[in-house]
């Protein structure tokens, strides 16, 4: 009969089963609302009436009507 054989031990092999669990991480995005009032120059035309009295001299008549 033969003698029992001694077992040979190999280095271990790793079997990894990854599992992922969701975890919420808050990201804060600040939003700044700005209300602007812009001044725009618009021309406003104003008419200023001026009254003048003008005397028109027809001159001396040269001949008779």
PQR file with spaces between the fields and no chain letter, atoms N, CA, C, O and H, PARSE charges and radii, in Angstrom:
ATOM       1  N    UNK     1       0.822   -1.184    0.000 -0.4000 1.5000
ATOM       2  CA   UNK     1       0.000    0.000    0.000 -0.0000 2.0000
ATOM       3  C    UNK     1       0.855    1.231    0.000  0.5500 1.7000
ATOM       4  O    UNK     1       2.005    1.235    0.439 -0.5500 1.4000
ATOM       5  N    UNK     2       0.253    2.267   -0.506 -0.4000 1.5000
ATOM       6  CA   UNK     2       1.015    3.510   -0.581 -0.0000 2.0000
ATOM       7  C    UNK     2       0.715    4.394    0.605  0.5500 1.7000
ATOM       8  O    UNK     2      -0.303    4.270    1.286 -0.5500 1.4000
ATOM       9  H    UNK     2      -0.681    2.264   -0.862  0.4000 1.0000
ATOM      10  N    UNK     3       1.627    5.262    0.807 -0.4000 1.5000
ATOM      11  CA   UNK     3       1.471    6.164    1.949 -0.0000 2.0000
ATOM      12  C    UNK     3       0.535    7.305    1.585  0.5500 1.7000
ATOM      13  O    UNK     3       0.417    7.654    0.411 -0.5500 1.4000
ATOM      14  H    UNK     3       2.454    5.362    0.254  0.4000 1.0000
ATOM      15  N    UNK     4      -0.128    7.886    2.568 -0.4000 1.5000
ATOM      16  CA   UNK     4      -0.989    9.027    2.247 -0.0000 2.0000
ATOM      17  C    UNK     4      -0.155   10.224    1.793  0.5500 1.7000
ATOM      18  O    UNK     4       0.939   10.465    2.302 -0.5500 1.4000
ATOM      19  H    UNK     4      -0.032    7.602    3.522  0.4000 1.0000
ATOM      20  N    UNK     5      -0.660   10.921    0.885 -0.4000 1.5000
ATOM      21  CA   UNK     5       0.048   12.072    0.311 -0.0000 2.0000
ATOM      22  C    UNK     5      -0.288   13.306    1.127  0.5500 1.7000
ATOM      23  O    UNK     5      -1.428   13.528    1.533 -0.5500 1.4000
ATOM      24  H    UNK     5      -1.549   10.725    0.472  0.4000 1.0000
ATOM      25  N    UNK     6       0.750   14.099    1.350 -0.4000 1.5000
ATOM      26  CA   UNK     6       0.524   15.345    2.108 -0.0000 2.0000
ATOM      27  C    UNK     6      -0.114   16.378    1.183  0.5500 1.7000
ATOM      28  O    UNK     6       0.310   16.529    0.037 -0.5500 1.4000
ATOM      29  H    UNK     6       1.677   13.919    1.020  0.4000 1.0000
ATOM      30  N    UNK     7      -1.093   17.063    1.655 -0.4000 1.5000
ATOM      31  CA   UNK     7      -1.743   18.058    0.791 -0.0000 2.0000
ATOM      32  C    UNK     7      -0.844   19.265    0.560  0.5500 1.7000
ATOM      33  O    UNK     7      -0.026   19.617    1.409 -0.5500 1.4000
ATOM      34  H    UNK     7      -1.437   16.940    2.586  0.4000 1.0000
ATOM      35  N    UNK     8      -1.002   19.878   -0.572 -0.4000 1.5000
ATOM      36  CA   UNK     8      -0.260   21.092   -0.906 -0.0000 2.0000
ATOM      37  C    UNK     8      -1.214   22.263   -0.733  0.5500 1.7000
ATOM      38  O    UNK     8      -2.315   22.268   -1.283 -0.5500 1.4000
ATOM      39  H    UNK     8      -1.666   19.592   -1.262  0.4000 1.0000
ATOM      40  N    UNK     9      -0.782   23.250    0.032 -0.4000 1.5000
ATOM      41  CA   UNK     9      -1.615   24.428    0.275 -0.0000 2.0000
ATOM      42  C    UNK     9      -1.212   25.542   -0.677  0.5500 1.7000
ATOM      43  O    UNK     9      -0.068   25.997   -0.655 -0.5500 1.4000
ATOM      44  H    UNK     9       0.112   23.245    0.479  0.4000 1.0000
ATOM      45  N    UNK    10      -2.119   25.972   -1.493 -0.4000 1.5000
ATOM      46  CA   UNK    10      -1.902   27.091   -2.432 -0.0000 2.0000
ATOM      47  C    UNK    10      -2.274   28.389   -1.734  0.5500 1.7000
ATOM      48  O    UNK    10      -3.021   28.386   -0.756 -0.5500 1.4000
ATOM      49  H    UNK    10      -3.048   25.602   -1.511  0.4000 1.0000
ATOM      50  N    UNK    11      -1.737   29.522   -2.251 -0.4000 1.5000
ATOM      51  CA   UNK    11      -2.141   30.799   -1.657 -0.0000 2.0000
ATOM      52  C    UNK    11      -3.630   31.053   -1.924  0.5500 1.7000
ATOM      53  O    UNK    11      -4.164   30.617   -2.944 -0.5500 1.4000
ATOM      54  H    UNK    11      -1.129   29.524   -3.045  0.4000 1.0000
ATOM      55  N    UNK    12      -4.274   31.736   -1.033 -0.4000 1.5000
ATOM      56  CA   UNK    12      -5.726   31.898   -1.198 -0.0000 2.0000
ATOM      57  C    UNK    12      -6.077   32.825   -2.362  0.5500 1.7000
ATOM      58  O    UNK    12      -5.318   33.740   -2.682 -0.5500 1.4000
ATOM      59  H    UNK    12      -3.840   32.090   -0.205  0.4000 1.0000
ATOM      60  N    UNK    13      -7.203   32.593   -2.980 -0.4000 1.5000
ATOM      61  CA   UNK    13      -7.752   33.455   -4.013 -0.0000 2.0000
ATOM      62  C    UNK    13      -8.909   34.213   -3.375  0.5500 1.7000
ATOM      63  O    UNK    13      -9.752   33.657   -2.671 -0.5500 1.4000
ATOM      64  H    UNK    13      -7.820   31.850   -2.720  0.4000 1.0000
ATOM      65  N    UNK    14      -8.903   35.493   -3.657 -0.4000 1.5000
ATOM      66  CA   UNK    14      -9.936   36.334   -3.065 -0.0000 2.0000
ATOM      67  C    UNK    14     -11.062   36.542   -4.070  0.5500 1.7000
ATOM      68  O    UNK    14     -10.821   36.883   -5.228 -0.5500 1.4000
ATOM      69  H    UNK    14      -8.219   35.944   -4.230  0.4000 1.0000
ATOM      70  N    UNK    15     -12.238   36.340   -3.633 -0.4000 1.5000
ATOM      71  CA   UNK    15     -13.426   36.625   -4.435 -0.0000 2.0000
ATOM      72  C    UNK    15     -14.124   37.788   -3.744  0.5500 1.7000
ATOM      73  O    UNK    15     -14.628   37.671   -2.628 -0.5500 1.4000
ATOM      74  H    UNK    15     -12.433   36.063   -2.692  0.4000 1.0000
ATOM      75  N    UNK    16     -14.133   38.912   -4.449 -0.4000 1.5000
ATOM      76  CA   UNK    16     -14.701   40.120   -3.849 -0.0000 2.0000
ATOM      77  C    UNK    16     -16.029   40.403   -4.527  0.5500 1.7000
ATOM      78  O    UNK    16     -16.113   40.448   -5.755 -0.5500 1.4000
ATOM      79  H    UNK    16     -13.724   39.008   -5.356  0.4000 1.0000
ATOM      80  N    UNK    17     -17.039   40.589   -3.746 -0.4000 1.5000
ATOM      81  CA   UNK    17     -18.351   40.966   -4.254 -0.0000 2.0000
ATOM      82  C    UNK    17     -18.639   42.384   -3.778  0.5500 1.7000
ATOM      83  O    UNK    17     -18.987   42.617   -2.620 -0.5500 1.4000
ATOM      84  H    UNK    17     -16.971   40.552   -2.749  0.4000 1.0000
ATOM      85  N    UNK    18     -18.483   43.323   -4.705 -0.4000 1.5000
ATOM      86  CA   UNK    18     -18.723   44.726   -4.351 -0.0000 2.0000
ATOM      87  C    UNK    18     -20.213   45.001   -4.326  0.5500 1.7000
ATOM      88  O    UNK    18     -20.981   44.521   -5.160 -0.5500 1.4000
ATOM      89  H    UNK    18     -18.200   43.134   -5.645  0.4000 1.0000
ATOM      90  N    UNK    19     -20.579   45.774   -3.359 -0.4000 1.5000
ATOM      91  CA   UNK    19     -21.962   46.183   -3.202 -0.0000 2.0000
ATOM      92  C    UNK    19     -21.941   47.681   -3.002  0.5500 1.7000
ATOM      93  O    UNK    19     -21.104   48.197   -2.261 -0.5500 1.4000
ATOM      94  H    UNK    19     -19.955   46.163   -2.681  0.4000 1.0000
ATOM      95  N    UNK    20     -22.852   48.389   -3.654 -0.4000 1.5000
ATOM      96  CA   UNK    20     -22.894   49.840   -3.556 -0.0000 2.0000
ATOM      97  C    UNK    20     -24.201   50.269   -2.919  0.5500 1.7000
ATOM      98  O    UNK    20     -25.281   49.815   -3.297 -0.5500 1.4000
ATOM      99  H    UNK    20     -23.532   47.969   -4.256  0.4000 1.0000
ATOM     100  N    UNK    21     -24.078   51.137   -1.962 -0.4000 1.5000
ATOM     101  CA   UNK    21     -25.242   51.666   -1.267 -0.0000 2.0000
ATOM     102  C    UNK    21     -25.272   53.174   -1.524  0.5500 1.7000
ATOM     103  O    UNK    21     -24.286   53.856   -1.244 -0.5500 1.4000
ATOM     104  H    UNK    21     -23.200   51.506   -1.655  0.4000 1.0000
ATOM     105  N    UNK    22     -26.373   53.709   -2.047 -0.4000 1.5000
ATOM     106  CA   UNK    22     -26.421   55.148   -2.317 -0.0000 2.0000
ATOM     107  C    UNK    22     -26.470   55.962   -1.029  0.5500 1.7000
ATOM     108  O    UNK    22     -27.137   55.595   -0.062 -0.5500 1.4000
ATOM     109  H    UNK    22     -27.174   53.154   -2.274  0.4000 1.0000
ATOM     110  N    UNK    23     -25.762   57.051   -1.045 -0.4000 1.5000
ATOM     111  CA   UNK    23     -25.762   57.965    0.095 -0.0000 2.0000
ATOM     112  C    UNK    23     -25.885   59.372   -0.470  0.5500 1.7000
ATOM     113  O    UNK    23     -25.088   59.789   -1.310 -0.5500 1.4000
ATOM     114  H    UNK    23     -25.219   57.349   -1.830  0.4000 1.0000
ATOM     115  N    UNK    24     -26.883   60.092   -0.003 -0.4000 1.5000
ATOM     116  CA   UNK    24     -27.100   61.454   -0.486 -0.0000 2.0000
ATOM     117  C    UNK    24     -26.099   62.403    0.145  0.5500 1.7000
ATOM     118  O    UNK    24     -25.898   62.423    1.359 -0.5500 1.4000
ATOM     119  H    UNK    24     -27.531   59.754    0.680  0.4000 1.0000
ATOM     120  N    UNK    25     -25.489   63.175   -0.710 -0.4000 1.5000
ATOM     121  CA   UNK    25     -24.553   64.199   -0.261 -0.0000 2.0000
ATOM     122  C    UNK    25     -25.126   65.534   -0.717  0.5500 1.7000
ATOM     123  O    UNK    25     -25.273   65.755   -1.919 -0.5500 1.4000
ATOM     124  H    UNK    25     -25.652   63.159   -1.696  0.4000 1.0000
ATOM     125  N    UNK    26     -25.452   66.429    0.209 -0.4000 1.5000
ATOM     126  CA   UNK    26     -26.071   67.692   -0.206 -0.0000 2.0000
ATOM     127  C    UNK    26     -25.054   68.637   -0.854  0.5500 1.7000
ATOM     128  O    UNK    26     -23.970   68.877   -0.322 -0.5500 1.4000
ATOM     129  H    UNK    26     -25.333   66.250    1.185  0.4000 1.0000
ATOM     130  N    UNK    27     -25.438   69.156   -2.004 -0.4000 1.5000
ATOM     131  CA   UNK    27     -24.678   70.198   -2.694 -0.0000 2.0000
ATOM     132  C    UNK    27     -25.546   71.446   -2.681  0.5500 1.7000
ATOM     133  O    UNK    27     -26.677   71.431   -3.167 -0.5500 1.4000
ATOM     134  H    UNK    27     -26.319   68.961   -2.435  0.4000 1.0000
ATOM     135  N    UNK    28     -25.019   72.509   -2.132 -0.4000 1.5000
ATOM     136  CA   UNK    28     -25.782   73.750   -2.025 -0.0000 2.0000
ATOM     137  C    UNK    28     -25.334   74.688   -3.135  0.5500 1.7000
ATOM     138  O    UNK    28     -24.153   75.019   -3.243 -0.5500 1.4000
ATOM     139  H    UNK    28     -24.100   72.521   -1.737  0.4000 1.0000
ATOM     140  N    UNK    29     -26.287   75.112   -3.958 -0.4000 1.5000
ATOM     141  CA   UNK    29     -26.023   76.052   -5.044 -0.0000 2.0000
ATOM     142  C    UNK    29     -26.755   77.353   -4.726  0.5500 1.7000
ATOM     143  O    UNK    29     -27.962   77.443   -4.949 -0.5500 1.4000
ATOM     144  H    UNK    29     -27.246   74.843   -3.870  0.4000 1.0000
ATOM     145  N    UNK    30     -26.062   78.352   -4.217 -0.4000 1.5000
ATOM     146  CA   UNK    30     -26.754   79.607   -3.905 -0.0000 2.0000
ATOM     147  C    UNK    30     -27.114   80.358   -5.186  0.5500 1.7000
ATOM     148  O    UNK    30     -26.322   80.436   -6.125 -0.5500 1.4000
ATOM     149  H    UNK    30     -25.081   78.279   -4.036  0.4000 1.0000
ATOM     150  N    UNK    31     -28.310   80.900   -5.201 -0.4000 1.5000
ATOM     151  CA   UNK    31     -28.795   81.695   -6.328 -0.0000 2.0000
ATOM     152  C    UNK    31     -29.111   83.082   -5.794  0.5500 1.7000
ATOM     153  O    UNK    31     -29.885   83.233   -4.849 -0.5500 1.4000
ATOM     154  H    UNK    31     -28.954   80.837   -4.439  0.4000 1.0000
ATOM     155  N    UNK    32     -28.509   84.092   -6.405 -0.4000 1.5000
ATOM     156  CA   UNK    32     -28.726   85.469   -5.975 -0.0000 2.0000
ATOM     157  C    UNK    32     -29.564   86.155   -7.045  0.5500 1.7000
ATOM     158  O    UNK    32     -29.136   86.260   -8.195 -0.5500 1.4000
ATOM     159  H    UNK    32     -27.880   83.970   -7.173  0.4000 1.0000
ATOM     160  N    UNK    33     -30.740   86.618   -6.682 -0.4000 1.5000
ATOM     161  CA   UNK    33     -31.612   87.354   -7.591 -0.0000 2.0000
ATOM     162  C    UNK    33     -31.368   88.839   -7.402  0.5500 1.7000
ATOM     163  O    UNK    33     -31.411   89.347   -6.281 -0.5500 1.4000
ATOM     164  H    UNK    33     -31.087   86.533   -5.748  0.4000 1.0000
ATOM     165  N    UNK    34     -31.112   89.529   -8.497 -0.4000 1.5000
ATOM     166  CA   UNK    34     -30.832   90.962   -8.446 -0.0000 2.0000
ATOM     167  C    UNK    34     -31.896   91.682   -9.262  0.5500 1.7000
ATOM     168  O    UNK    34     -32.077   91.393  -10.445 -0.5500 1.4000
ATOM     169  H    UNK    34     -31.077   89.117   -9.407  0.4000 1.0000
ATOM     170  N    UNK    35     -32.591   92.606   -8.641 -0.4000 1.5000
ATOM     171  CA   UNK    35     -33.558   93.452   -9.329 -0.0000 2.0000
ATOM     172  C    UNK    35     -32.881   94.777   -9.631  0.5500 1.7000
ATOM     173  O    UNK    35     -32.544   95.533   -8.719 -0.5500 1.4000
ATOM     174  H    UNK    35     -32.445   92.840   -7.680  0.4000 1.0000
ATOM     175  N    UNK    36     -32.682   95.056  -10.918 -0.4000 1.5000
ATOM     176  CA   UNK    36     -31.979   96.267  -11.317 -0.0000 2.0000
ATOM     177  C    UNK    36     -32.957   97.244  -11.952  0.5500 1.7000
ATOM     178  O    UNK    36     -33.862   96.855  -12.689 -0.5500 1.4000
ATOM     179  H    UNK    36     -32.955   94.442  -11.658  0.4000 1.0000
ATOM     180  N    UNK    37     -32.756   98.508  -11.653 -0.4000 1.5000
ATOM     181  CA   UNK    37     -33.492   99.578  -12.304 -0.0000 2.0000
ATOM     182  C    UNK    37     -32.479  100.388  -13.090  0.5500 1.7000
ATOM     183  O    UNK    37     -31.598  101.024  -12.513 -0.5500 1.4000
ATOM     184  H    UNK    37     -32.020   98.824  -11.054  0.4000 1.0000
ATOM     185  N    UNK    38     -32.606  100.363  -14.400 -0.4000 1.5000
ATOM     186  CA   UNK    38     -31.686  101.074  -15.270 -0.0000 2.0000
ATOM     187  C    UNK    38     -32.340  102.364  -15.746  0.5500 1.7000
ATOM     188  O    UNK    38     -33.468  102.350  -16.238 -0.5500 1.4000
ATOM     189  H    UNK    38     -33.322   99.846  -14.869  0.4000 1.0000
ATOM     190  N    UNK    39     -31.639  103.461  -15.599 -0.4000 1.5000
ATOM     191  CA   UNK    39     -32.151  104.755  -16.018 -0.0000 2.0000
ATOM     192  C    UNK    39     -31.701  105.003  -17.449  0.5500 1.7000
ATOM     193  O    UNK    39     -30.515  104.916  -17.766 -0.5500 1.4000
ATOM     194  H    UNK    39     -30.723  103.472  -15.199  0.4000 1.0000
ATOM     195  N    UNK    40     -32.665  105.312  -18.305 -0.4000 1.5000
ATOM     196  CA   UNK    40     -32.388  105.579  -19.711 -0.0000 2.0000
ATOM     197  C    UNK    40     -32.812  107.012  -19.993  0.5500 1.7000
ATOM     198  O    UNK    40     -33.938  107.402  -19.685 -0.5500 1.4000
ATOM     199  H    UNK    40     -33.629  105.383  -18.048  0.4000 1.0000
ATOM     200  N    UNK    41     -31.913  107.794  -20.576 -0.4000 1.5000
ATOM     201  CA   UNK    41     -32.234  109.179  -20.910 -0.0000 2.0000
ATOM     202  C    UNK    41     -33.061  109.223  -22.194  0.5500 1.7000
ATOM     203  O    UNK    41     -32.633  108.741  -23.243 -0.5500 1.4000
ATOM     204  H    UNK    41     -30.998  107.476  -20.826  0.4000 1.0000
ATOM     205  N    UNK    42     -34.249  109.808  -22.088 -0.4000 1.5000
ATOM     206  CA   UNK    42     -35.154  109.939  -23.223 -0.0000 2.0000
ATOM     207  C    UNK    42     -35.387  111.427  -23.437  0.5500 1.7000
ATOM     208  O    UNK    42     -35.777  112.118  -22.496 -0.5500 1.4000
ATOM     209  H    UNK    42     -34.596  110.200  -21.235  0.4000 1.0000
ATOM     210  N    UNK    43     -35.159  111.951  -24.654 -0.4000 1.5000
ATOM     211  CA   UNK    43     -35.353  113.389  -24.868 -0.0000 2.0000
ATOM     212  C    UNK    43     -36.834  113.766  -24.814  0.5500 1.7000
ATOM     213  O    UNK    43     -37.693  113.059  -25.340 -0.5500 1.4000
ATOM     214  H    UNK    43     -34.842  111.390  -25.419  0.4000 1.0000
ATOM     215  N    UNK    44     -37.105  114.884  -24.172 -0.4000 1.5000
ATOM     216  CA   UNK    44     -38.461  115.427  -24.104 -0.0000 2.0000
ATOM     217  C    UNK    44     -38.402  116.806  -24.743  0.5500 1.7000
ATOM     218  O    UNK    44     -37.791  117.728  -24.201 -0.5500 1.4000
ATOM     219  H    UNK    44     -36.408  115.459  -23.745  0.4000 1.0000
ATOM     220  N    UNK    45     -39.039  116.939  -25.898 -0.4000 1.5000
ATOM     221  CA   UNK    45     -38.991  118.185  -26.642 -0.0000 2.0000
ATOM     222  C    UNK    45     -40.106  119.103  -26.156  0.5500 1.7000
ATOM     223  O    UNK    45     -41.281  118.739  -26.166 -0.5500 1.4000
ATOM     224  H    UNK    45     -39.534  116.191  -26.338  0.4000 1.0000
ATOM     225  N    UNK    46     -39.717  120.280  -25.738 -0.4000 1.5000
ATOM     226  CA   UNK    46     -40.675  121.275  -25.249 -0.0000 2.0000
ATOM     227  C    UNK    46     -40.650  122.447  -26.218  0.5500 1.7000
ATOM     228  O    UNK    46     -39.588  122.995  -26.515 -0.5500 1.4000
ATOM     229  H    UNK    46     -38.762  120.576  -25.729  0.4000 1.0000
ATOM     230  N    UNK    47     -41.838  122.832  -26.717 -0.4000 1.5000
ATOM     231  CA   UNK    47     -41.959  123.967  -27.623 -0.0000 2.0000
ATOM     232  C    UNK    47     -42.333  125.177  -26.790  0.5500 1.7000
ATOM     233  O    UNK    47     -43.331  125.166  -26.069 -0.5500 1.4000
ATOM     234  H    UNK    47     -42.700  122.387  -26.476  0.4000 1.0000
ATOM     235  N    UNK    48     -41.525  126.216  -26.895 -0.4000 1.5000
ATOM     236  CA   UNK    48     -41.764  127.436  -26.126 -0.0000 2.0000
ATOM     237  C    UNK    48     -42.190  128.527  -27.113  0.5500 1.7000
ATOM     238  O    UNK    48     -41.366  129.036  -27.872 -0.5500 1.4000
ATOM     239  H    UNK    48     -40.714  126.224  -27.480  0.4000 1.0000
ATOM     240  N    UNK    49     -43.483  128.883  -27.100 -0.4000 1.5000
ATOM     241  CA   UNK    49     -43.948  129.901  -28.044 -0.0000 2.0000
ATOM     242  C    UNK    49     -43.446  131.294  -27.657  0.5500 1.7000
ATOM     243  O    UNK    49     -43.454  131.677  -26.488 -0.5500 1.4000
ATOM     244  H    UNK    49     -44.152  128.469  -26.484  0.4000 1.0000
ATOM     245  N    UNK    50     -43.013  132.029  -28.669 -0.4000 1.5000
ATOM     246  CA   UNK    50     -42.557  133.411  -28.473 -0.0000 2.0000
ATOM     247  C    UNK    50     -43.361  134.282  -29.432  0.5500 1.7000
ATOM     248  O    UNK    50     -43.438  133.986  -30.625 -0.5500 1.4000
ATOM     249  H    UNK    50     -43.006  131.717  -29.619  0.4000 1.0000
ATOM     250  N    UNK    51     -43.956  135.350  -28.919 -0.4000 1.5000
ATOM     251  CA   UNK    51     -44.749  136.272  -29.736 -0.0000 2.0000
ATOM     252  C    UNK    51     -43.982  137.570  -29.882  0.5500 1.7000
ATOM     253  O    UNK    51     -43.527  138.159  -28.902 -0.5500 1.4000
ATOM     254  H    UNK    51     -43.894  135.590  -27.950  0.4000 1.0000
ATOM     255  N    UNK    52     -43.844  138.013  -31.150 -0.4000 1.5000
ATOM     256  CA   UNK    52     -43.170  139.283  -31.424 -0.0000 2.0000
ATOM     257  C    UNK    52     -44.099  140.152  -32.263  0.5500 1.7000
ATOM     258  O    UNK    52     -44.777  139.676  -33.174 -0.5500 1.4000
ATOM     259  H    UNK    52     -44.214  137.535  -31.947  0.4000 1.0000
ATOM     260  N    UNK    53     -44.111  141.407  -31.937 -0.4000 1.5000
ATOM     261  CA   UNK    53     -44.874  142.369  -32.729 -0.0000 2.0000
ATOM     262  C    UNK    53     -43.905  143.050  -33.683  0.5500 1.7000
ATOM     263  O    UNK    53     -42.971  143.728  -33.256 -0.5500 1.4000
ATOM     264  H    UNK    53     -43.560  141.794  -31.196  0.4000 1.0000
ATOM     265  N    UNK    54     -44.133  142.866  -34.959 -0.4000 1.5000
ATOM     266  CA   UNK    54     -43.260  143.424  -35.984 -0.0000 2.0000
ATOM     267  C    UNK    54     -44.076  144.413  -36.817  0.5500 1.7000
ATOM     268  O    UNK    54     -45.166  144.086  -37.285 -0.5500 1.4000
ATOM     269  H    UNK    54     -44.892  142.315  -35.306  0.4000 1.0000
ATOM     270  N    UNK    55     -43.548  145.612  -36.998 -0.4000 1.5000
ATOM     271  CA   UNK    55     -44.198  146.626  -37.824 -0.0000 2.0000
ATOM     272  C    UNK    55     -43.515  146.615  -39.182  0.5500 1.7000
ATOM     273  O    UNK    55     -42.298  146.771  -39.284 -0.5500 1.4000
ATOM     274  H    UNK    55     -42.663  145.878  -36.618  0.4000 1.0000
ATOM     275  N    UNK    56     -44.320  146.427  -40.225 -0.4000 1.5000
ATOM     276  CA   UNK    56     -43.795  146.417  -41.584 -0.0000 2.0000
ATOM     277  C    UNK    56     -44.193  147.739  -42.236  0.5500 1.7000
ATOM     278  O    UNK    56     -45.380  148.024  -42.396 -0.5500 1.4000
ATOM     279  H    UNK    56     -45.308  146.300  -40.142  0.4000 1.0000
ATOM     280  N    UNK    57     -43.227  148.522  -42.601 -0.4000 1.5000
ATOM     281  CA   UNK    57     -43.475  149.812  -43.259 -0.0000 2.0000
ATOM     282  C    UNK    57     -43.375  149.591  -44.763  0.5500 1.7000
ATOM     283  O    UNK    57     -42.309  149.256  -45.279 -0.5500 1.4000
ATOM     284  H    UNK    57     -42.262  148.291  -42.471  0.4000 1.0000
ATOM     285  N    UNK    58     -44.503  149.784  -45.468 -0.4000 1.5000
ATOM     286  CA   UNK    58     -44.455  149.560  -46.902 -0.0000 2.0000
ATOM     287  C    UNK    58     -43.667  150.639  -47.632  0.5500 1.7000
ATOM     288  O    UNK    58     -43.426  150.533  -48.834 -0.5500 1.4000
ATOM     289  H    UNK    58     -45.368  150.057  -45.048  0.4000 1.0000
ATOM     290  N    UNK    59     -43.290  151.622  -46.944 -0.4000 1.5000
ATOM     291  CA   UNK    59     -42.536  152.697  -47.589 -0.0000 2.0000
ATOM     292  C    UNK    59     -43.477  153.768  -48.146  0.5500 1.7000
ATOM     293  O    UNK    59     -44.699  153.660  -48.037 -0.5500 1.4000
ATOM     294  H    UNK    59     -43.487  151.709  -45.967  0.4000 1.0000
ATOM     295  N    UNK    60     -42.903  154.766  -48.724 -0.4000 1.5000
ATOM     296  CA   UNK    60     -43.684  155.874  -49.285 -0.0000 2.0000
ATOM     297  C    UNK    60     -44.160  155.479  -50.675  0.5500 1.7000
ATOM     298  O    UNK    60     -43.374  155.011  -51.498 -0.5500 1.4000
ATOM     299  H    UNK    60     -41.911  154.853  -48.813  0.4000 1.0000
ATOM     300  N    UNK    61     -45.495  155.676  -50.940 -0.4000 1.5000
ATOM     301  CA   UNK    61     -45.983  155.312  -52.267 -0.0000 2.0000
ATOM     302  C    UNK    61     -45.365  156.192  -53.358  0.5500 1.7000
ATOM     303  O    UNK    61     -45.240  157.400  -53.158 -0.5500 1.4000
ATOM     304  H    UNK    61     -46.133  156.056  -50.271  0.4000 1.0000
ATOM     305  N    UNK    62     -44.984  155.635  -54.479 -0.4000 1.5000
ATOM     306  CA   UNK    62     -44.354  156.373  -55.554 -0.0000 2.0000
ATOM     307  C    UNK    62     -45.381  156.973  -56.509  0.5500 1.7000
ATOM     308  O    UNK    62     -45.126  158.026  -57.095 -0.5500 1.4000
ATOM     309  H    UNK    62     -45.085  154.653  -54.640  0.4000 1.0000
ATOM     310  N    UNK    63     -46.443  156.380  -56.666 -0.4000 1.5000
ATOM     311  CA   UNK    63     -47.459  156.961  -57.538 -0.0000 2.0000
ATOM     312  C    UNK    63     -48.813  156.847  -56.908  0.5500 1.7000
ATOM     313  O    UNK    63     -48.978  156.160  -55.900 -0.5500 1.4000
ATOM     314  H    UNK    63     -46.650  155.525  -56.190  0.4000 1.0000
ATOM     315  N    UNK    64     -49.703  157.455  -57.436 -0.4000 1.5000
ATOM     316  CA   UNK    64     -51.066  157.516  -56.924 -0.0000 2.0000
ATOM     317  C    UNK    64     -51.841  156.310  -57.435  0.5500 1.7000
ATOM     318  O    UNK    64     -51.534  155.777  -58.502 -0.5500 1.4000
ATOM     319  H    UNK    64     -49.569  158.013  -58.255  0.4000 1.0000
ATOM     320  N    UNK    65     -52.821  155.889  -56.696 -0.4000 1.5000
ATOM     321  CA   UNK    65     -53.614  154.721  -57.060 -0.0000 2.0000
ATOM     322  C    UNK    65     -54.333  154.967  -58.307  0.5500 1.7000
ATOM     323  O    UNK    65     -55.061  154.095  -58.782 -0.5500 1.4000
ATOM     324  H    UNK    65     -53.071  156.321  -55.830  0.4000 1.0000
